Amino acid sequence: MNRIDSLFTELKTQGRTAMVAYITGGDPTLAASAKVVLALEQAGVDILELGVPFSDPLADGATIQAAAGRALASGASVPGILELIREIRKTSQIPIVLFAYLNPVYVYGFDKFQQDAAAAGADGLLLLDLPPQEAARNAELSSSKGLKTIRLIAPTTPPDRLKEITDASEGFIYYVSREGVTGEQSSLSTDIAERVAAIRALTKVPVAVGFGISNPEQAATVAALADGVVVGSAIVRKIGEIGDVPELPSKIADFVRPIAEAVHGVG
């Protein structure tokens, strides 16, 4: 069974919500990213979302855009990200979802990327700028090569499109709780419960909620409503602030641990 499916099956029996963390691969370096991933797992992260750095990340706010820039400047590339996954797999079986834009994947070779990513140890793929109806029109783009196809749903997604996306989703659905680009927010959207319920009425695929969640209080609130809580920009911001120093993994773990405990109902 795919690691993502296994994790959600296990968490369901435990009555727990998944803590999902996003980092940009190669930020500040590929070597540092490998150490940060292990620290995140030790801090209580259940699923890793690993961003493939891209020069024009249109769906991302300033924090993740800056992280992509740092990663590319340090030499990160698609082959480098795949090697990073292989390095992580030497010591960890944490489920890994690759977050990518279609351009660098397609330049690498779509089929080859998916085959190589699965062989390296990735479990899922979310292509931020590939709508399901476009993938359905092209056999190459609709193949998965063993990777779970993760889909995004937004607050503005209409009912007919909601069904189309849920039908095409695997692993988990990423519900984007706010309009706009990624970034930390001081408050949560007020309709998360309603929107998650609408998605769950159409599918048994787990629903993870992200965009703007940045502290334990927000994480605990969302954990009571969803199957997973995604924290990204807050972690990426801390990585940028701390920089490429030996203490980076431990400091990131210290930052993430209270959020993970809140998601898991500890403390």
C-alpha positions as a Markdown table, in Angstrom:
| # | Residue | x | y | z |
|---|---|---|---|---|
| 1 | Met | 0.0 | 0.0 | 0.0 |
| 2 | Asn | 1.2 | 3.5 | -0.8 |
| 3 | Arg | 2.7 | 5.3 | 2.3 |
| 4 | Ile | 0.1 | 8.0 | 2.2 |
| 5 | Asp | -2.8 | 5.5 | 2.2 |
| 6 | Ser | -1.2 | 3.5 | 5.0 |
| 7 | Leu | -0.7 | 6.6 | 7.1 |
| 8 | Phe | -4.3 | 7.8 | 6.9 |
| 9 | Thr | -5.6 | 4.3 | 7.6 |
| 10 | Glu | -3.4 | 4.2 | 10.7 |
| 11 | Leu | -4.3 | 7.6 | 11.9 |
| 12 | Lys | -8.0 | 6.9 | 11.4 |
| 13 | Thr | -7.8 | 3.9 | 13.7 |
| 14 | Gln | -6.1 | 6.1 | 16.2 |
| 15 | Gly | -8.6 | 9.0 | 15.8 |
| 16 | Arg | -5.8 | 11.4 | 15.0 |
| 17 | Thr | -5.3 | 14.1 | 12.4 |
| 18 | Ala | -2.2 | 14.2 | 10.1 |
| 19 | Met | 0.4 | 16.9 | 10.6 |
| 20 | Val | 1.6 | 17.9 | 7.1 |
| 21 | Ala | 4.6 | 20.1 | 6.6 |
| 22 | Tyr | 5.8 | 21.9 | 3.5 |
| 23 | Ile | 9.4 | 22.9 | 2.7 |
| 24 | Thr | 11.0 | 23.9 | -0.5 |
| 25 | Gly | 13.6 | 21.3 | -1.5 |
| 26 | Gly | 17.1 | 22.8 | -1.6 |
| 27 | Asp | 16.3 | 25.7 | 0.7 |
| 28 | Pro | 18.9 | 26.7 | 1.9 |
| 29 | Thr | 20.8 | 23.7 | 0.4 |
| 30 | Leu | 19.9 | 20.2 | -0.6 |
| 31 | Ala | 22.1 | 18.8 | 2.2 |
| 32 | Ala | 20.4 | 21.1 | 4.7 |
| 33 | Ser | 16.9 | 20.0 | 3.4 |
| 34 | Ala | 17.7 | 16.4 | 4.1 |
| 35 | Lys | 18.5 | 17.2 | 7.7 |
| 36 | Val | 15.5 | 19.4 | 8.1 |
| 37 | Val | 13.2 | 16.6 | 6.9 |
| 38 | Leu | 14.5 | 14.2 | 9.5 |
| 39 | Ala | 14.1 | 16.9 | 12.2 |
| 40 | Leu | 10.5 | 17.5 | 11.1 |
| 41 | Glu | 9.7 | 13.9 | 11.4 |
| 42 | Gln | 11.2 | 13.7 | 14.8 |
| 43 | Ala | 9.1 | 16.8 | 15.8 |
| 44 | Gly | 5.8 | 15.0 | 14.9 |
| 45 | Val | 5.3 | 15.7 | 11.2 |
| 46 | Asp | 3.4 | 12.8 | 9.5 |
| 47 | Ile | 3.6 | 13.8 | 5.8 |
| 48 | Leu | 6.2 | 15.9 | 4.0 |
| 49 | Glu | 5.2 | 18.2 | 1.1 |
| 50 | Leu | 8.4 | 18.8 | -0.8 |
| 51 | Gly | 8.4 | 21.7 | -3.1 |
| 52 | Val | 10.3 | 21.5 | -6.4 |
| 53 | Pro | 11.8 | 25.0 | -6.8 |
| 54 | Phe | 10.7 | 26.9 | -9.9 |
| 55 | Ser | 11.6 | 30.4 | -11.1 |
| 56 | Asp | 8.0 | 31.5 | -11.6 |
| 57 | Pro | 5.9 | 30.1 | -8.7 |
| 58 | Leu | 2.6 | 31.9 | -9.5 |
| 59 | Ala | 0.5 | 30.2 | -6.8 |
| 60 | Asp | 3.0 | 31.1 | -4.0 |
| 61 | Gly | 3.4 | 34.2 | -1.9 |
| 62 | Ala | 6.6 | 36.1 | -1.2 |
| 63 | Thr | 7.8 | 33.7 | 1.5 |
| 64 | Ile | 7.8 | 30.6 | -0.7 |
| 65 | Gln | 8.9 | 32.6 | -3.8 |
| 66 | Ala | 12.0 | 33.7 | -1.8 |
| 67 | Ala | 12.6 | 30.1 | -0.8 |
| 68 | Ala | 12.5 | 28.9 | -4.4 |
| 69 | Gly | 15.0 | 31.6 | -5.3 |
| 70 | Arg | 17.3 | 30.6 | -2.5 |
| 71 | Ala | 17.1 | 26.9 | -3.5 |
| 72 | Leu | 17.8 | 27.7 | -7.2 |
| 73 | Ala | 20.7 | 29.9 | -6.3 |
| 74 | Ser | 22.2 | 27.1 | -4.2 |
| 75 | Gly | 22.1 | 24.8 | -7.2 |
| 76 | Ala | 18.8 | 22.9 | -6.6 |
| 77 | Ser | 17.4 | 21.2 | -9.7 |
| 78 | Val | 14.8 | 18.5 | -10.5 |
| 79 | Pro | 17.5 | 15.7 | -10.5 |
| 80 | Gly | 18.8 | 17.2 | -7.2 |
| 81 | Ile | 15.3 | 17.0 | -5.6 |
| 82 | Leu | 15.1 | 13.3 | -6.7 |
| 83 | Glu | 18.5 | 12.7 | -5.1 |
| 84 | Leu | 17.3 | 14.4 | -2.0 |
| 85 | Ile | 14.4 | 12.0 | -1.8 |
| 86 | Arg | 16.8 | 9.1 | -2.2 |
| 87 | Glu | 18.9 | 10.5 | 0.7 |
| 88 | Ile | 15.8 | 10.9 | 2.9 |
| 89 | Arg | 14.8 | 7.3 | 2.2 |
| 90 | Lys | 18.1 | 6.0 | 3.7 |
| 91 | Thr | 16.7 | 6.8 | 7.1 |
| 92 | Ser | 13.0 | 7.6 | 6.9 |
| 93 | Gln | 9.7 | 6.2 | 5.5 |
| 94 | Ile | 7.8 | 9.5 | 5.9 |
| 95 | Pro | 5.2 | 9.9 | 3.1 |
| 96 | Ile | 6.5 | 12.4 | 0.6 |
| 97 | Val | 4.3 | 14.5 | -1.8 |
| 98 | Leu | 6.1 | 16.5 | -4.4 |
| 99 | Phe | 4.7 | 19.9 | -5.0 |
| 100 | Ala | 5.6 | 21.2 | -8.4 |
| 101 | Tyr | 4.7 | 23.3 | -11.4 |
| 102 | Leu | 4.3 | 21.6 | -14.7 |
| 103 | Asn | 7.1 | 23.5 | -16.5 |
| 104 | Pro | 10.2 | 21.9 | -14.7 |
| 105 | Val | 8.5 | 18.5 | -14.7 |
| 106 | Tyr | 7.7 | 18.6 | -18.4 |
| 107 | Val | 11.2 | 19.9 | -19.3 |
| 108 | Tyr | 12.6 | 16.9 | -17.4 |
| 109 | Gly | 10.2 | 14.6 | -19.2 |
| 110 | Phe | 6.7 | 13.9 | -17.7 |
| 111 | Asp | 6.8 | 10.1 | -17.8 |
| 112 | Lys | 10.4 | 10.0 | -16.8 |
| 113 | Phe | 9.9 | 12.3 | -13.9 |
| 114 | Gln | 7.1 | 10.3 | -12.5 |
| 115 | Gln | 9.0 | 7.0 | -13.0 |
| 116 | Asp | 12.1 | 8.5 | -11.4 |
| 117 | Ala | 10.3 | 10.1 | -8.6 |
| 118 | Ala | 8.5 | 6.9 | -7.7 |
| 119 | Ala | 11.7 | 5.0 | -7.9 |
| 120 | Ala | 13.4 | 7.5 | -5.6 |
| 121 | Gly | 10.7 | 7.0 | -3.0 |
| 122 | Ala | 8.1 | 9.7 | -3.6 |
| 123 | Asp | 4.5 | 8.8 | -2.9 |
| 124 | Gly | 2.4 | 11.5 | -4.4 |
| 125 | Leu | 2.5 | 14.4 | -6.8 |
| 126 | Leu | 0.6 | 17.7 | -6.8 |
| 127 | Leu | 1.0 | 19.8 | -10.0 |
| 128 | Leu | -0.2 | 23.2 | -9.0 |
| 129 | Asp | -0.9 | 24.4 | -12.5 |
| 130 | Leu | -2.4 | 21.3 | -14.1 |
| 131 | Pro | -6.2 | 21.2 | -13.8 |
| 132 | Pro | -7.8 | 17.7 | -13.9 |
| 133 | Gln | -9.7 | 18.5 | -17.0 |
| 134 | Glu | -6.5 | 19.4 | -18.9 |
| 135 | Ala | -4.8 | 16.2 | -17.6 |
| 136 | Ala | -7.8 | 14.2 | -18.9 |
| 137 | Arg | -7.3 | 15.5 | -22.4 |
| 138 | Asn | -3.7 | 14.1 | -22.6 |
| 139 | Ala | -3.0 | 10.5 | -21.8 |
| 140 | Glu | 0.6 | 11.4 | -20.9 |
| 141 | Leu | -0.5 | 14.0 | -18.3 |
| 142 | Ser | -3.1 | 11.7 | -16.8 |
| 143 | Ser | -0.7 | 8.8 | -16.0 |
| 144 | Ser | 0.6 | 8.5 | -12.5 |
| 145 | Lys | 3.3 | 5.8 | -12.6 |
| 146 | Gly | 2.5 | 4.8 | -9.1 |
| 147 | Leu | 2.4 | 8.3 | -7.5 |
| 148 | Lys | -0.9 | 9.3 | -5.9 |
| 149 | Thr | -2.4 | 12.3 | -7.7 |
| 150 | Ile | -3.1 | 15.0 | -5.1 |
| 151 | Arg | -5.6 | 17.7 | -6.1 |
| 152 | Leu | -6.3 | 21.2 | -4.9 |
| 153 | Ile | -9.8 | 22.5 | -4.1 |
| 154 | Ala | -10.4 | 26.2 | -3.4 |
| 155 | Pro | -13.2 | 28.1 | -1.6 |
| 156 | Thr | -14.4 | 29.3 | -5.0 |
| 157 | Thr | -14.6 | 25.9 | -6.6 |
| 158 | Pro | -18.2 | 25.5 | -7.9 |
| 159 | Pro | -20.2 | 22.3 | -7.1 |
| 160 | Asp | -19.9 | 20.7 | -10.6 |
| 161 | Arg | -16.1 | 21.2 | -10.6 |
| 162 | Leu | -15.9 | 20.0 | -7.0 |
| 163 | Lys | -17.3 | 16.6 | -8.1 |
| 164 | Glu | -14.8 | 16.4 | -11.0 |
| 165 | Ile | -11.9 | 17.1 | -8.8 |
| 166 | Thr | -12.9 | 14.7 | -6.0 |
| 167 | Asp | -13.4 | 12.0 | -8.5 |
| 168 | Ala | -9.9 | 12.5 | -9.8 |
| 169 | Ser | -8.2 | 12.7 | -6.4 |
| 170 | Glu | -6.0 | 10.2 | -4.7 |
| 171 | Gly | -4.1 | 10.0 | -1.4 |
| 172 | Phe | -5.6 | 13.2 | 0.0 |
| 173 | Ile | -7.3 | 16.3 | -1.2 |
| 174 | Tyr | -5.6 | 19.6 | -0.3 |
| 175 | Tyr | -8.3 | 22.1 | 0.5 |
| 176 | Val | -7.0 | 25.7 | 0.1 |
| 177 | Ser | -8.8 | 27.5 | 2.8 |
| 178 | Arg | -8.2 | 31.0 | 1.4 |
| 179 | Glu | -8.3 | 32.7 | -2.0 |
| 180 | Gly | -5.0 | 34.0 | -3.3 |
| 181 | Val | -1.4 | 32.8 | -2.9 |
| 182 | Thr | 0.3 | 31.0 | -0.1 |
| 183 | Gly | 1.3 | 32.9 | 3.1 |
| 184 | Glu | 0.7 | 33.2 | 6.8 |
| 185 | Gln | -2.6 | 34.6 | 8.1 |
| 186 | Ser | -3.5 | 36.1 | 11.5 |
| 187 | Ser | -7.0 | 34.4 | 11.4 |
| 188 | Leu | -8.6 | 31.4 | 9.9 |
| 189 | Ser | -11.4 | 31.4 | 7.3 |
| 190 | Thr | -14.8 | 31.1 | 8.9 |
| 191 | Asp | -16.2 | 28.5 | 6.4 |
| 192 | Ile | -13.7 | 25.7 | 6.7 |
| 193 | Ala | -16.1 | 23.3 | 8.5 |
| 194 | Glu | -18.7 | 23.9 | 5.8 |
| 195 | Arg | -16.4 | 23.4 | 2.9 |
| 196 | Val | -14.7 | 20.3 | 4.3 |
| 197 | Ala | -18.2 | 18.8 | 4.9 |
| 198 | Ala | -19.1 | 19.5 | 1.3 |
| 199 | Ile | -16.0 | 17.7 | 0.1 |
| 200 | Arg | -16.5 | 14.8 | 2.4 |
| 201 | Ala | -20.0 | 14.3 | 1.1 |
| 202 | Leu | -18.5 | 13.5 | -2.4 |
| 203 | Thr | -15.5 | 11.3 | -1.5 |
| 204 | Lys | -13.8 | 9.1 | 1.0 |
| 205 | Val | -10.4 | 10.5 | 0.2 |
| 206 | Pro | -9.0 | 12.3 | 3.3 |
| 207 | Val | -9.1 | 16.1 | 3.3 |
| 208 | Ala | -6.1 | 18.2 | 4.4 |
| 209 | Val | -6.5 | 21.9 | 5.0 |
| 210 | Gly | -3.8 | 24.5 | 4.4 |
| 211 | Phe | -3.0 | 28.1 | 3.4 |
| 212 | Gly | -2.3 | 30.5 | 6.2 |
| 213 | Ile | -2.1 | 28.1 | 9.2 |
| 214 | Ser | 0.9 | 29.2 | 11.2 |
| 215 | Asn | 0.5 | 28.6 | 15.0 |
| 216 | Pro | -0.6 | 25.8 | 17.4 |
| 217 | Glu | -4.0 | 27.5 | 18.1 |
| 218 | Gln | -4.9 | 27.7 | 14.4 |
| 219 | Ala | -3.6 | 24.1 | 13.8 |
| 220 | Ala | -5.7 | 22.7 | 16.7 |
| 221 | Thr | -8.9 | 24.4 | 15.4 |
| 222 | Val | -8.4 | 23.0 | 11.9 |
| 223 | Ala | -7.4 | 19.5 | 13.2 |
| 224 | Ala | -10.9 | 19.2 | 14.7 |
| 225 | Leu | -12.4 | 19.7 | 11.3 |
| 226 | Ala | -10.1 | 17.9 | 8.8 |
| 227 | Asp | -8.1 | 14.8 | 8.3 |
| 228 | Gly | -4.8 | 16.7 | 7.9 |
| 229 | Val | -3.4 | 20.2 | 8.7 |
| 230 | Val | -0.9 | 21.7 | 6.3 |
| 231 | Val | 1.7 | 24.2 | 7.6 |
| 232 | Gly | 4.0 | 25.6 | 5.0 |
| 233 | Ser | 4.8 | 29.3 | 4.8 |
| 234 | Ala | 5.5 | 29.6 | 8.6 |
| 235 | Ile | 8.1 | 26.9 | 8.4 |
| 236 | Val | 9.6 | 28.2 | 5.2 |
| 237 | Arg | 9.8 | 31.7 | 6.8 |
| 238 | Lys | 11.7 | 30.3 | 9.8 |
| 239 | Ile | 14.1 | 28.4 | 7.5 |
| 240 | Gly | 14.8 | 31.7 | 5.7 |
| 241 | Glu | 15.4 | 33.6 | 9.0 |
| 242 | Ile | 17.7 | 30.9 | 10.5 |
| 243 | Gly | 19.7 | 30.2 | 7.3 |
| 244 | Asp | 22.3 | 27.6 | 6.5 |
| 245 | Val | 23.7 | 27.0 | 10.0 |
| 246 | Pro | 24.3 | 23.8 | 11.9 |
| 247 | Glu | 21.4 | 24.6 | 14.3 |
| 248 | Leu | 18.8 | 24.9 | 11.5 |
| 249 | Pro | 17.3 | 21.4 | 11.9 |
| 250 | Ser | 17.0 | 21.6 | 15.7 |
| 251 | Lys | 15.5 | 25.1 | 15.6 |
| 252 | Ile | 13.0 | 24.1 | 12.9 |
| 253 | Ala | 12.0 | 21.1 | 15.1 |
| 254 | Asp | 11.5 | 23.3 | 18.1 |
| 255 | Phe | 9.3 | 25.6 | 16.0 |
| 256 | Val | 7.2 | 22.8 | 14.5 |
| 257 | Arg | 6.8 | 20.5 | 17.6 |
| 258 | Pro | 4.2 | 22.6 | 19.4 |
| 259 | Ile | 2.1 | 22.8 | 16.2 |
| 260 | Ala | 2.4 | 19.1 | 15.6 |
| 261 | Glu | 1.4 | 18.5 | 19.3 |
| 262 | Ala | -1.7 | 20.7 | 18.8 |
| 263 | Val | -2.7 | 18.8 | 15.6 |
| 264 | His | -2.3 | 15.5 | 17.5 |
| 265 | Gly | -4.1 | 16.7 | 20.5 |
| 266 | Val | -1.1 | 16.7 | 22.9 |
| 267 | Gly | -0.6 | 19.4 | 25.6 |
